[in-house]
Amino acid sequence: MTPQAPQGPGPQPADASSPLNSQAGHTDFDALGDAPLGQFFGKRFETVRVFAELLAAEGERRGLIGPRELDRLWERHILNSAAVVPFLREGRIVDVGSGAGLPGLVIAAMLPEREVVLVEPMERRVAWLEEAAATVGLANVVVIRGRAEEVSDAVTADVLTARAVASLDKLIKWCLPLLAPGGQMALLKGRSAADEIDRAKYALRKARLVAHLESAPTLPGLEPTTVVRLTREP
Ligand SMILES: C[S@@+](CC[C@H](N)C(=O)[O-])C[C@H]1O[C@@H](n2cnc3c(N)ncnc32)[C@H](O)[C@@H]1O
């Protein structure tokens, strides 16, 4: 699997001397800088960093990320995942199609007091998610093997996330039965999010959901991520 960040070609720094253009280092960590990342993640920085380093070390060999992703791991994957955190209402978080742990393990690292359930159908990705959560020391993670549309007996979400898993109309169909009363979805989407909302208008209406298109900034100089929040019709 080579997950694509749902953000298109990513930020294009106009300045060739920008640290974001640096190709030195194994990932873009050095280019982005310890200080801004530390400021962004606060007390949870070390934990997020342990996960990012584990993913950088193991991800390609285990078929979780493509080789080209290593150079932009923080910018395109870790920060892109972290951008959804301000949109997570209280209660149990369920991340559908977690794959490499994006955004699920990043959320769990940032919000250690919240229960985070990861739903993933593929056995070897489930094994990775369990191992990674244990190695990073995330006691708040539960991994469920299965497809979103098949786990409604076992999983209830107060807020449901997904990144690079399926189109909006499919996610609505698969994930609506997982939502608790009053539950919401916060979906990481790419630049075509508005078109996806338009294409999903019948599914939204049928599910009595309202879509809110949100811009989710991370570090200065990086293009904000797009989050589609789905709430119940009043
Ligand atoms: C392209 S990967 C993205 C993984 C991760 N969310 C990311 O952003 O890197 C899509 C993931 O969704 C999972 N998936 C596919 N269909 C699914 C379904 N019906 N329910 C839950 N997960 C599914 C796949 O096994 C895979 O791990």
The ligand as an ORCA input file, in Angstrom:
! r2SCAN-3c Opt
* xyz 0 1
  C      -5.046      3.907      1.240
  S      -5.099      3.136      2.806
  C      -5.080      4.529      3.889
  C      -4.603      4.145      5.247
  C      -4.498      5.294      6.254
  N      -5.817      5.773      6.640
  C      -3.652      6.417      5.713
  O      -4.155      7.528      5.542
  O      -2.456      6.182      5.473
  C      -6.804      2.576      2.939
  C      -7.009      1.668      4.158
  O      -8.405      1.439      4.287
  C      -8.610      0.070      4.562
  N      -9.976     -0.255      4.104
  C     -10.393     -0.499      2.844
  N     -11.718     -0.763      2.817
  C     -12.141     -0.670      4.105
  C     -13.408     -0.859      4.745
  N     -14.504     -1.188      4.045
  N     -13.477     -0.683      6.083
  C     -12.383     -0.346      6.799
  N     -11.160     -0.179      6.251
  C     -11.040     -0.333      4.918
  C      -7.500     -0.624      3.798
  O      -7.244     -1.935      4.291
  C      -6.333      0.323      4.016
  O      -5.604      0.019      5.172
*
